Amino acid sequence: MTGEDPNDSVGQGAAPWALVGRVTEPGRYIFTFGWLTITADDLAIWQTYPNAAFTLLRTLTPVTETEAEMVDEYRLGTFELREHLSLSEK
């Protein structure tokens, strides 16, 4: 994981595989911008199309059921296939 903010480094909240450290397992990962949930289906797309960049979909979830505090939570949405990665995405 790089811990970079996708909204700052990639623009428009796009998440290429390199930005999330080329994770190999589905799960919930913490970054400076919040939590990102990556599914097995997301990984299958990246394994087939390593240059694919997903949009980030923000959801707000309570920290606990009794707390009103919210944390930033993201999941991967639609993706675009990129022919080449920029230097910042490698």
C-alpha positions as CSV (number, residue, x, y, z in Angstrom):
1,M,0.0,0.0,0.0
2,T,1.2,3.5,-0.7
3,G,-1.1,5.4,1.5
4,E,-1.5,8.1,-1.1
5,D,-4.7,10.1,-1.5
6,P,-6.3,9.1,-4.8
7,N,-8.0,12.4,-5.2
8,D,-4.7,14.2,-5.0
9,S,-2.3,12.0,-6.9
10,V,-4.4,10.5,-9.7
11,G,-7.2,13.0,-10.2
12,Q,-11.0,12.5,-10.0
13,G,-10.6,9.6,-7.5
14,A,-9.3,7.0,-9.9
15,A,-7.5,4.0,-8.4
16,P,-5.1,2.0,-10.5
17,W,-3.7,-1.2,-9.0
18,A,-0.3,0.4,-8.4
19,L,-1.9,3.0,-6.1
20,V,-3.2,0.4,-3.8
21,G,0.1,-1.5,-3.7
22,R,-1.0,-4.2,-6.1
23,V,-2.8,-6.0,-3.3
24,T,-3.4,-9.7,-4.0
25,E,-6.1,-10.6,-1.5
26,P,-9.6,-9.2,-1.2
27,G,-10.2,-7.2,2.0
28,R,-10.5,-3.8,3.7
29,Y,-7.3,-1.7,3.6
30,I,-6.6,1.6,5.3
31,F,-5.1,4.6,3.5
32,T,-4.7,8.2,4.5
33,F,-7.9,9.0,2.7
34,G,-9.9,6.3,4.5
35,W,-10.8,2.6,4.2
36,L,-10.9,0.9,0.8
37,T,-12.7,-2.4,0.3
38,I,-11.4,-4.5,-2.5
39,T,-13.3,-7.6,-3.7
40,A,-12.3,-10.8,-5.4
41,D,-14.1,-9.5,-8.5
42,D,-12.0,-6.2,-8.4
43,L,-8.8,-8.2,-8.2
44,A,-9.9,-10.5,-11.1
45,I,-10.2,-7.4,-13.3
46,W,-6.8,-6.1,-12.3
47,Q,-5.2,-9.5,-12.9
48,T,-6.7,-9.5,-16.4
49,Y,-6.2,-5.8,-17.1
50,P,-3.3,-4.5,-14.8
51,N,-3.6,-1.0,-16.1
52,A,-7.3,-0.6,-15.3
53,A,-8.2,2.3,-13.1
54,F,-11.4,2.2,-10.9
55,T,-13.4,5.1,-9.7
56,L,-13.7,5.4,-6.0
57,L,-17.2,5.3,-4.5
58,R,-17.5,6.9,-1.1
59,T,-19.8,5.5,1.5
60,L,-20.1,6.7,5.1
61,T,-20.3,4.1,7.8
62,P,-20.5,4.7,11.6
63,V,-17.4,3.7,13.6
64,T,-19.6,1.7,15.9
65,E,-23.3,1.3,16.2
66,T,-23.5,3.6,19.3
67,E,-21.2,6.3,17.9
68,A,-22.3,9.1,15.6
69,E,-18.8,9.6,14.3
70,M,-18.4,8.6,10.6
71,V,-15.3,7.3,8.8
72,D,-14.5,7.6,5.2
73,E,-15.2,4.3,3.5
74,Y,-14.6,3.6,-0.2
75,R,-15.3,0.8,-2.6
76,L,-14.3,0.4,-6.2
77,G,-16.8,1.3,-8.9
78,T,-16.6,1.4,-12.6
79,F,-13.2,1.1,-14.3
80,E,-11.5,2.3,-17.4
81,L,-8.8,0.5,-19.3
82,R,-5.6,2.5,-19.6
83,E,-3.1,1.8,-22.3
84,H,-0.2,3.3,-20.4
85,L,0.3,4.3,-16.7
86,S,1.8,7.7,-15.9
87,L,5.0,7.7,-13.9
88,S,3.1,8.6,-10.7
89,E,1.0,5.4,-11.1
90,K,3.9,2.9,-11.5
